[in-house]
Amino acid sequence: MTQVVDLLGYDRIAELASALPFAPTREKFIFVRHGETEGNRTRHYQMPHTPLNETGEGQAAVAAKLLAKTRIGRLVASPMARAWRTANLVAAGHRIHPEVDGALSERFYVSLWDTPIQGEFNWNWDPDGCEPLATFVHRAACSVMRILADDTGDGETVIVAHGGILLVVCALTGATLENTQRRNAVPLRFERTDGTWHVSPIA
């Protein structure tokens, strides 16, 4: 499995994802992380209803503009407010409605919600009262696999979710991701060529 980013705990995400039968029908798809929130800016564990801040609204609008000429056949999003708002801004230009998939929600750090993140973030840490990493990876990966198993529609499949979901996507595909591509609201195209997945930002 390819190392995606120099990030504590990613190896464990990759290990957990490698145990799952990833055999997507789709050869390409687009992933968009939500725009910035105050929780992102101040490094706090975020609650589901945390909205985009002013910067995030602008970032999401730019992402929507970048995808304006893309023919979107299916848009699936996390119901968490920050991702749902981003998805709706993308959808508006295409006169479609996002589909909601609760399994695309970010990892539930319930007992830590609205508290500061201390030190370097480690995905492999399983604090009490929070969703275990193995549970998170399994439900996120199963969601992504369900979405990419559907090749019946026309147009691009777009997933709008969170930074943690993006790491699971990279672990499933083995695609190499630069740290700059993990930023908020950067539309990323994942594409499989000769059995190998590649990712590139849409500009």
The 8 nearest C-alpha neighbors of each residue, nearest first, counted from 0:
[[1, 173, 2, 13, 170, 17, 14, 172],
 [2, 0, 173, 3, 175, 174, 170, 13],
 [1, 3, 4, 0, 175, 10, 5, 173],
 [4, 2, 175, 176, 1, 169, 174, 5],
 [3, 5, 6, 2, 178, 176, 177, 9],
 [4, 6, 7, 3, 2, 9, 178, 8],
 [5, 7, 4, 9, 8, 121, 120, 122],
 [8, 6, 121, 9, 122, 120, 5, 123],
 [7, 9, 123, 122, 121, 11, 10, 6],
 [8, 10, 12, 11, 7, 6, 13, 122],
 [9, 11, 13, 8, 12, 14, 2, 7],
 [10, 12, 14, 9, 13, 8, 15, 123],
 [13, 11, 9, 15, 14, 10, 16, 8],
 [14, 12, 170, 10, 16, 11, 15, 17],
 [13, 15, 11, 17, 12, 16, 10, 18],
 [14, 16, 12, 13, 17, 18, 11, 133],
 [17, 15, 13, 18, 14, 19, 171, 170],
 [16, 18, 14, 19, 15, 13, 171, 170],
 [17, 19, 16, 15, 20, 14, 21, 13],
 [18, 20, 17, 16, 21, 15, 140, 137],
 [21, 19, 22, 18, 17, 16, 144, 171],
 [20, 22, 19, 23, 144, 171, 172, 17],
 [23, 21, 20, 24, 144, 148, 147, 25],
 [24, 22, 148, 147, 25, 21, 144, 26],
 [25, 23, 148, 147, 150, 26, 22, 149],
 [24, 26, 23, 147, 27, 150, 148, 149],
 [25, 27, 191, 190, 24, 28, 23, 192],
 [28, 26, 190, 189, 25, 191, 188, 29],
 [29, 27, 156, 189, 188, 157, 155, 190],
 [28, 30, 188, 157, 187, 189, 158, 156],
 [29, 31, 158, 187, 157, 186, 159, 188],
 [32, 30, 186, 159, 184, 185, 158, 187],
 [31, 33, 184, 161, 160, 183, 159, 162],
 [34, 32, 82, 184, 85, 183, 81, 160],
 [35, 33, 55, 184, 183, 59, 58, 51],
 [34, 36, 55, 183, 51, 39, 52, 54],
 [37, 35, 51, 52, 39, 38, 55, 50],
 [36, 38, 40, 39, 52, 41, 35, 51],
 [39, 37, 43, 36, 41, 40, 42, 45],
 [40, 38, 42, 36, 37, 41, 35, 43],
 [39, 41, 37, 38, 42, 36, 35, 43],
 [40, 42, 38, 39, 43, 37, 115, 36],
 [43, 41, 39, 38, 116, 40, 115, 44],
 [44, 42, 115, 38, 116, 114, 113, 41],
 [43, 45, 112, 113, 114, 111, 115, 116],
 [46, 44, 112, 113, 38, 43, 49, 47],
 [45, 47, 49, 112, 48, 113, 44, 109],
 [48, 46, 79, 49, 80, 45, 81, 78],
 [47, 49, 80, 46, 79, 50, 81, 45],
 [48, 50, 46, 47, 80, 81, 45, 51],
 [51, 49, 81, 80, 48, 36, 52, 84],
 [50, 52, 36, 55, 81, 35, 56, 34],
 [51, 53, 36, 55, 54, 37, 56, 35],
 [52, 54, 56, 55, 57, 51, 36, 35],
 [55, 53, 57, 56, 52, 58, 35, 34],
 [56, 54, 35, 34, 58, 51, 52, 57],
 [55, 57, 53, 59, 54, 58, 51, 60],
 [56, 58, 60, 54, 55, 59, 61, 53],
 [59, 57, 55, 61, 60, 56, 34, 184],
 [58, 60, 62, 56, 34, 85, 61, 57],
 [59, 61, 63, 57, 58, 62, 56, 64],
 [60, 62, 64, 58, 63, 59, 65, 57],
 [63, 61, 59, 65, 64, 60, 184, 58],
 [62, 64, 89, 60, 66, 61, 65, 67],
 [63, 65, 67, 61, 66, 62, 60, 89],
 [66, 64, 62, 63, 67, 61, 202, 201],
 [65, 67, 69, 63, 64, 68, 62, 89],
 [66, 68, 64, 69, 65, 63, 92, 93],
 [69, 67, 66, 70, 65, 64, 71, 93],
 [70, 68, 66, 67, 71, 155, 154, 65],
 [69, 71, 154, 155, 68, 72, 67, 93],
 [72, 70, 155, 154, 73, 69, 156, 74],
 [71, 73, 154, 155, 153, 156, 152, 70],
 [72, 74, 156, 71, 157, 75, 155, 154],
 [73, 75, 157, 97, 158, 156, 98, 76],
 [76, 74, 98, 158, 97, 99, 157, 159],
 [77, 75, 159, 99, 158, 160, 100, 98],
 [76, 78, 103, 104, 160, 79, 100, 101],
 [79, 77, 83, 99, 101, 80, 76, 104],
 [80, 78, 47, 77, 82, 81, 83, 48],
 [79, 81, 48, 83, 50, 82, 84, 49],
 [82, 80, 50, 51, 84, 83, 79, 33],
 [83, 81, 33, 85, 160, 84, 80, 79],
 [82, 84, 86, 80, 78, 85, 81, 79],
 [85, 83, 87, 86, 81, 82, 80, 88],
 [86, 84, 82, 88, 59, 83, 87, 33],
 [87, 85, 83, 89, 84, 88, 159, 90],
 [86, 88, 90, 84, 89, 85, 91, 83],
 [87, 89, 85, 91, 86, 90, 63, 84],
 [90, 88, 63, 86, 87, 91, 92, 85],
 [89, 91, 87, 93, 95, 88, 92, 96],
 [92, 90, 94, 88, 93, 89, 87, 95],
 [91, 93, 90, 94, 89, 67, 63, 88],
 [92, 94, 90, 91, 95, 67, 89, 71],
 [95, 93, 91, 92, 90, 96, 89, 87],
 [94, 96, 90, 93, 91, 97, 92, 74],
 [95, 97, 90, 98, 94, 87, 74, 91],
 [98, 96, 74, 75, 99, 76, 86, 90],
 [97, 99, 75, 76, 74, 96, 100, 73],
 [98, 100, 76, 78, 75, 77, 97, 101],
 [101, 99, 102, 77, 103, 76, 98, 75],
 [100, 102, 103, 104, 77, 78, 99, 76],
 [101, 103, 104, 100, 139, 138, 142, 77],
 [104, 102, 77, 101, 139, 100, 160, 105],
 [105, 103, 77, 102, 101, 79, 106, 78],
 [104, 106, 161, 163, 107, 103, 164, 160],
 [105, 107, 135, 108, 130, 104, 163, 132],
 [106, 108, 130, 109, 129, 105, 104, 135],
 [107, 109, 129, 111, 110, 112, 130, 106],
 [110, 108, 129, 107, 112, 111, 128, 130],
 [109, 111, 128, 112, 108, 129, 127, 126],
 [112, 110, 109, 108, 114, 44, 113, 129],
 [113, 111, 44, 109, 45, 114, 46, 110],
 [112, 114, 44, 45, 43, 111, 46, 115],
 [113, 115, 43, 112, 111, 44, 116, 45],
 [116, 114, 43, 42, 117, 44, 113, 41],
 [117, 115, 43, 42, 44, 118, 114, 120],
 [116, 118, 115, 119, 120, 42, 43, 114],
 [119, 117, 120, 116, 121, 115, 42, 7],
 [118, 120, 121, 117, 7, 116, 6, 122],
 [119, 121, 118, 122, 7, 116, 117, 6],
 [120, 122, 7, 8, 123, 124, 119, 6],
 [123, 121, 8, 124, 7, 120, 9, 132],
 [122, 124, 8, 121, 125, 11, 132, 7],
 [123, 125, 122, 121, 126, 8, 132, 131],
 [126, 124, 131, 123, 132, 127, 129, 130],
 [127, 125, 129, 124, 128, 131, 108, 130],
 [128, 126, 129, 125, 110, 130, 131, 108],
 [127, 129, 110, 109, 126, 130, 108, 111],
 [130, 128, 108, 109, 127, 126, 107, 110],
 [129, 131, 107, 108, 106, 132, 135, 134],
 [132, 130, 134, 125, 133, 129, 135, 126],
 [131, 133, 135, 134, 136, 130, 123, 125],
 [134, 132, 136, 135, 131, 137, 15, 12],
 [135, 133, 137, 131, 132, 136, 138, 130],
 [134, 136, 132, 138, 133, 137, 106, 139],
 [137, 135, 139, 133, 134, 138, 140, 132],
 [136, 138, 134, 140, 135, 139, 141, 133],
 [137, 139, 141, 135, 140, 136, 102, 142],
 [140, 138, 142, 136, 141, 137, 102, 103],
 [139, 141, 143, 137, 142, 138, 136, 144],
 [142, 140, 144, 138, 139, 143, 137, 145],
 [141, 143, 145, 139, 140, 144, 102, 138],
 [142, 144, 140, 146, 145, 141, 147, 139],
 [143, 145, 141, 147, 142, 146, 148, 140],
 [146, 144, 142, 148, 143, 147, 141, 149],
 [145, 147, 143, 144, 148, 149, 142, 75],
 [146, 148, 144, 23, 149, 25, 145, 24],
 [147, 149, 24, 23, 145, 146, 144, 150],
 [150, 148, 147, 151, 146, 24, 145, 25],
 [151, 149, 152, 25, 24, 148, 147, 153],
 [150, 152, 149, 153, 148, 25, 24, 72],
 [151, 153, 150, 72, 154, 73, 149, 155],
 [154, 152, 72, 151, 155, 71, 150, 73],
 [153, 155, 72, 71, 70, 152, 156, 73],
 [154, 156, 71, 72, 70, 28, 157, 73],
 [155, 157, 73, 28, 72, 74, 29, 71],
 [156, 158, 29, 74, 30, 28, 73, 75],
 [157, 159, 30, 75, 76, 74, 31, 29],
 [160, 158, 76, 31, 32, 86, 30, 82],
 [159, 161, 32, 77, 82, 76, 33, 103],
 [162, 160, 32, 164, 163, 105, 33, 165],
 [161, 163, 165, 164, 32, 166, 181, 160],
 [162, 164, 166, 165, 161, 105, 167, 106],
 [163, 165, 167, 161, 166, 162, 168, 139],
 [166, 164, 168, 162, 163, 167, 169, 161],
 [165, 167, 169, 163, 164, 168, 170, 162],
 [166, 168, 170, 164, 169, 165, 171, 140],
 [169, 167, 165, 171, 166, 170, 172, 164],
 [168, 170, 166, 172, 174, 167, 173, 171],
 [169, 171, 13, 167, 173, 168, 172, 16],
 [172, 170, 168, 169, 16, 173, 167, 21],
 [171, 173, 169, 174, 170, 196, 168, 195],
 [174, 172, 1, 170, 169, 0, 171, 175],
 [175, 173, 197, 196, 172, 169, 198, 176],
 [174, 176, 3, 1, 173, 177, 2, 197],
 [177, 175, 3, 174, 4, 180, 178, 198],
 [176, 178, 180, 179, 4, 175, 3, 181],
 [177, 179, 180, 181, 4, 176, 182, 5],
 [180, 178, 181, 177, 182, 176, 185, 183],
 [179, 181, 178, 177, 182, 176, 185, 200],
 [182, 180, 178, 179, 183, 162, 177, 185],
 [183, 181, 180, 179, 185, 184, 178, 32],
 [182, 184, 34, 32, 35, 33, 185, 181],
 [183, 185, 34, 32, 33, 59, 31, 58],
 [184, 186, 183, 31, 187, 182, 62, 180],
 [187, 185, 31, 201, 200, 30, 184, 62],
 [188, 186, 200, 30, 29, 199, 201, 185],
 [187, 189, 29, 199, 198, 28, 200, 190],
 [188, 190, 198, 27, 28, 197, 29, 187],
 [191, 189, 27, 197, 196, 26, 188, 198],
 [190, 192, 196, 195, 26, 194, 27, 197],
 [191, 193, 195, 194, 196, 190, 197, 26],
 [194, 192, 195, 191, 196, 190, 26, 197],
 [193, 195, 192, 191, 196, 26, 190, 197],
 [196, 194, 191, 192, 193, 197, 174, 173],
 [195, 197, 191, 174, 190, 172, 192, 189],
 [198, 196, 174, 190, 189, 191, 195, 175],
 [199, 197, 189, 188, 174, 187, 190, 176],
 [198, 200, 188, 187, 201, 189, 197, 180],
 [201, 199, 187, 186, 188, 202, 185, 180],
 [202, 200, 186, 187, 199, 188, 65, 185],
 [201, 200, 65, 186, 66, 185, 62, 199]]
